[in-house]
Amino acid sequence: MPKKIIIIGGIGNGTVIADAIRHAEGDVVAGFLNDREQKGGTIGSYPVLGSTGELGAFIREGHRFVYTIYRIDGQSERLDLFESLSIPEDQLYTFVHPMAYVAPSVKLGSGTIVMPNASISSDATLGKCCLVMVNASIGHNTAIGDFCHFAAQSCVSSYVTIEDGVHIGLNATVRENLCLKSRATLGMGSVLLKNMDAMDIWVGNPAKFLRKAR
């Protein structure tokens, strides 16, 4: 098999990212690794190549990988799973769709994905394996950790600090100069005006604490 890109995940983030990569770069996605679908089946129009337990063989063959697994009430599980896979950092595939705007001074970590019509402004930094989905906007001088997820049409203002594993929901908005601690979640359509503690889930306009993630 030629060295190609393998998506770790399934329908949802995995398939829309696979299609965006194919749209921009052609037939470079080999398929999926997935622990629920049978090897030899398909996810969308892509073959299931095996489970995450078979990843080692694909690493040795020199493939590159996109990690798309996400769970609001399973952040610790998904990040522990990633660490257990031991993917070399130089084999994490970083992708910026040509229809996205990323300022020249932006720094993207390995394995970060920036989807069509997303915008990332000057001097923002993103860690590894972040997903910036369609039409998401990230303001200037915002510092983002690893494994953060910015859903479609979410908007993060400037000078925001976002720690590892944070999720910003569909069409949610974050005011400037805030801090969102590790593995916090801001719900769909919410407007955040205050800092969030680790593992908090906030919802509403203005957003208020709902509960801790399990």
C-alpha positions as CSV (number, residue, x, y, z in Angstrom):
1,M,0.0,0.0,0.0
2,P,1.4,3.5,-0.9
3,K,2.1,5.7,2.2
4,K,-1.1,7.6,2.7
5,I,-3.2,9.3,5.4
6,I,-5.2,7.1,7.8
7,I,-8.1,8.5,9.9
8,I,-8.5,7.3,13.4
9,G,-12.2,7.6,14.2
10,G,-15.5,7.2,12.3
11,I,-18.6,8.9,10.9
12,G,-18.8,12.6,11.9
13,N,-15.5,14.4,12.3
14,G,-13.6,11.5,10.6
15,T,-15.7,11.4,7.4
16,V,-16.0,15.2,7.0
17,I,-12.2,15.6,7.5
18,A,-11.4,12.8,5.1
19,D,-13.6,14.4,2.4
20,A,-12.0,17.8,3.0
21,I,-8.5,16.3,2.5
22,R,-9.7,14.5,-0.6
23,H,-11.2,17.7,-1.9
24,A,-7.9,19.6,-1.4
25,E,-5.3,17.0,-2.1
26,G,-6.9,14.1,-4.1
27,D,-6.9,10.4,-3.3
28,V,-4.5,10.4,-0.4
29,V,-6.8,9.0,2.4
30,A,-6.2,5.2,2.7
31,G,-9.1,4.6,5.0
32,F,-10.0,4.4,8.7
33,L,-9.0,2.6,11.8
34,N,-12.1,2.0,14.0
35,D,-12.8,-0.2,17.0
36,R,-16.5,-0.7,16.2
37,E,-16.7,-1.3,12.5
38,Q,-15.5,-4.6,11.0
39,K,-12.3,-4.7,9.0
40,G,-13.1,-4.8,5.3
41,G,-16.2,-2.7,5.7
42,T,-16.6,0.9,4.9
43,I,-17.1,4.2,6.7
44,G,-18.6,6.6,4.2
45,S,-16.8,5.8,1.0
46,Y,-13.6,4.8,2.7
47,P,-12.4,1.3,3.7
48,V,-12.0,0.1,7.3
49,L,-8.4,-1.0,7.5
50,G,-8.6,-2.5,11.0
51,S,-8.8,-1.5,14.6
52,T,-6.6,0.8,16.7
53,G,-4.9,-2.3,18.0
54,E,-3.5,-2.8,14.5
55,L,-2.0,0.7,14.3
56,G,1.6,-0.4,14.8
57,A,1.8,-2.1,11.4
58,F,0.7,1.1,9.7
59,I,3.1,3.2,11.7
60,R,6.0,0.9,10.6
61,E,4.8,1.3,7.0
62,G,5.2,5.1,7.3
63,H,1.6,6.2,7.0
64,R,0.4,9.5,8.5
65,F,-2.5,9.8,10.9
66,V,-5.4,12.1,11.8
67,Y,-7.0,11.6,15.3
68,T,-10.7,12.5,15.2
69,I,-12.1,10.7,18.3
70,Y,-14.1,13.0,20.5
71,R,-16.4,12.5,23.6
72,I,-17.7,15.2,25.9
73,D,-18.1,12.8,28.8
74,G,-15.1,10.8,27.9
75,Q,-12.3,13.2,27.5
76,S,-9.9,11.4,29.8
77,E,-10.7,8.1,27.9
78,R,-10.0,9.5,24.5
79,L,-6.8,11.3,25.5
80,D,-5.6,8.1,27.3
81,L,-6.4,6.2,24.1
82,F,-4.3,8.6,22.0
83,E,-1.3,8.3,24.4
84,S,-1.6,4.5,24.3
85,L,-1.3,4.5,20.5
86,S,2.3,6.0,20.6
87,I,2.0,7.6,17.2
88,P,5.3,9.4,16.4
89,E,4.7,13.1,16.2
90,D,6.2,13.4,12.8
91,Q,3.5,10.9,11.5
92,L,0.7,13.1,12.7
93,Y,-0.8,14.8,9.6
94,T,-1.3,18.6,9.8
95,F,-3.9,19.9,7.3
96,V,-5.0,23.4,6.4
97,H,-7.7,23.5,3.8
98,P,-6.9,26.0,1.0
99,M,-10.3,27.8,1.7
100,A,-9.3,28.5,5.3
101,Y,-7.4,31.7,6.5
102,V,-4.5,31.1,8.8
103,A,-2.4,34.2,9.5
104,P,1.4,33.9,8.7
105,S,2.2,34.3,12.4
106,V,0.0,31.4,13.6
107,K,1.7,28.3,15.0
108,L,-0.1,25.0,14.5
109,G,0.9,21.8,16.4
110,S,1.4,18.4,14.7
111,G,-1.9,16.7,13.7
112,T,-4.0,19.9,13.8
113,I,-6.8,20.2,11.2
114,V,-8.2,23.5,9.9
115,M,-11.3,23.1,7.8
116,P,-12.8,25.2,5.0
117,N,-13.8,28.8,5.7
118,A,-12.2,28.7,9.2
119,S,-10.2,31.7,10.3
120,I,-7.3,31.9,12.7
121,S,-5.9,35.4,13.4
122,S,-2.4,36.7,14.0
123,D,-0.2,35.2,16.7
124,A,-2.6,32.5,17.8
125,T,-1.0,29.2,18.8
126,L,-2.6,25.8,18.7
127,G,-1.2,22.6,20.1
128,K,-1.3,19.1,18.6
129,C,-4.3,17.3,17.3
130,C,-6.7,20.3,17.5
131,L,-9.8,20.3,15.2
132,V,-10.9,23.6,13.8
133,M,-14.1,22.9,11.9
134,V,-16.0,24.6,9.1
135,N,-16.5,28.4,9.6
136,A,-14.9,28.4,13.1
137,S,-13.1,31.6,14.1
138,I,-10.1,32.0,16.5
139,G,-9.0,35.5,17.5
140,H,-5.5,37.0,17.6
141,N,-3.1,36.2,20.4
142,T,-5.2,33.3,21.7
143,A,-3.2,30.4,23.1
144,I,-4.7,26.9,22.7
145,G,-3.5,23.6,24.1
146,D,-3.6,20.1,22.6
147,F,-6.7,18.1,21.5
148,C,-9.1,21.0,21.5
149,H,-12.2,20.9,19.3
150,F,-13.8,24.0,17.7
151,A,-17.2,23.0,16.2
152,A,-18.6,24.6,13.1
153,Q,-19.3,28.4,13.4
154,S,-17.9,28.7,16.9
155,C,-16.1,32.0,17.6
156,V,-13.3,32.5,20.1
157,S,-12.1,36.1,20.6
158,S,-8.6,37.4,21.2
159,Y,-6.3,36.9,24.2
160,V,-8.1,33.7,25.3
161,T,-6.2,30.9,27.0
162,I,-7.6,27.4,26.3
163,E,-6.0,24.4,27.9
164,D,-5.9,20.8,26.7
165,G,-9.0,18.9,25.6
166,V,-11.5,21.8,25.5
167,H,-14.6,21.6,23.3
168,I,-16.3,24.7,22.0
169,G,-19.8,23.8,20.6
170,L,-21.6,24.7,17.4
171,N,-22.1,28.4,17.1
172,A,-20.8,29.1,20.6
173,T,-19.0,32.4,21.4
174,V,-16.1,33.1,23.8
175,R,-15.4,36.6,25.0
176,E,-11.8,38.0,25.0
177,N,-9.4,37.6,27.8
178,L,-10.9,34.5,29.3
179,C,-9.4,31.2,30.5
180,L,-10.9,27.8,29.8
181,K,-9.3,25.1,31.9
182,S,-8.5,21.6,30.8
183,R,-11.3,19.4,29.3
184,A,-14.0,22.1,29.7
185,T,-17.0,22.1,27.4
186,L,-19.0,25.0,26.2
187,G,-22.4,23.9,24.8
188,M,-23.9,24.7,21.4
189,G,-25.0,28.3,20.9
190,S,-23.6,29.4,24.3
191,V,-22.1,32.8,25.0
192,L,-19.2,32.6,27.5
193,L,-18.5,35.7,29.6
194,K,-16.6,34.1,32.5
195,N,-13.7,31.7,33.0
196,M,-14.3,28.0,33.1
197,D,-12.7,25.5,35.5
198,A,-11.4,22.1,34.5
199,M,-14.0,19.5,33.4
200,D,-16.8,22.1,33.6
201,I,-19.8,22.0,31.2
202,W,-21.4,25.4,30.6
203,V,-24.5,26.2,28.5
204,G,-26.8,29.1,27.7
205,N,-26.7,32.8,26.9
206,P,-25.0,34.0,29.0
207,A,-23.4,30.7,29.7
208,K,-23.7,29.2,33.1
209,F,-22.3,26.1,34.9
210,L,-24.4,23.0,34.1
211,R,-22.3,20.2,35.6
212,K,-18.9,18.5,35.7
213,A,-18.0,16.1,32.9
214,R,-18.0,12.5,34.0
